[in-house]
Amino acid sequence: MQHDNWNCPKCKNEEYETGQFAATGGGITKFLDIQNKRFTTVTCTQCKYTEIYKSDTSTLENVFDLFTS
């Protein structure tokens, strides 16, 4: 994910860090602890304000996660 013109809406800083995390959905994925929801974060390096963006997941990633849980 590229943010060429990103600036923090709180402090107007233009420097940021990106990261990712995964979370379970509802129903059977929650019961089996399958983390089928993926998100990308953009965090301001100055004030730590963070924006979260939903990322696409593939079926292969979900199957792999099932066997590595």
N, C-alpha and C positions, 0 to 999 in steps of 0.2 A: 504494500500500500504506500503510495507516494503522496506527500503533502508539500509540494514545492512552495506554495504561497501561504502556508499555515502560520498564524500568529495567535497567541493566547487571547481569548476573549476577556480575561480578567486583567492581565497585566501588560498585554501587548508584546511580550517577549516572542522572538521568532525561533528560539532554539527549543527542541523537543526530543524526547526519546520515545521509541515505540516498543510495544510488547504484545504478548498474546496470552490468552488463558482459555480454558475449556470448562464447560459446566454441563451437568445433566439436564435433561428435559423433564417431562412429566411422565407419569404412567410406568410402563415396563422399563424404560431407560433409567428412570430413577431407582427402581427396585434392583436392577442389575448393575447400577453404577456405571452406565455407559455415558461417557461425556460426548454427546453428539451435538452440542452447541459450542461454536467457536467464536471468539471475539478478538479484535485487535484494539489495542489501546494507544493513545497518543497523549503523552504527559509533558507538560511544560517543565523545563529544567529549572526555572526560577521559583514559581509559586506552587508547583506540583498539581495544578489543575489538570484533570484527566478526562478525555473524551473516549467513549467506547463505541466501536463500530462492529456490527455483526458480520462475520466472515462466512463464506461458503464452506461446507464440509462435503466430503465425498463418501460414498458407501464403503469404499476400501478403508478409509480412515476409521469409520465406525466399527467395521468388522475387526480391524487390528486392535482397536481400543477394547473391544469385548474380550479378546484373548490375552491382553496384557493387564487387565484390571485385577 
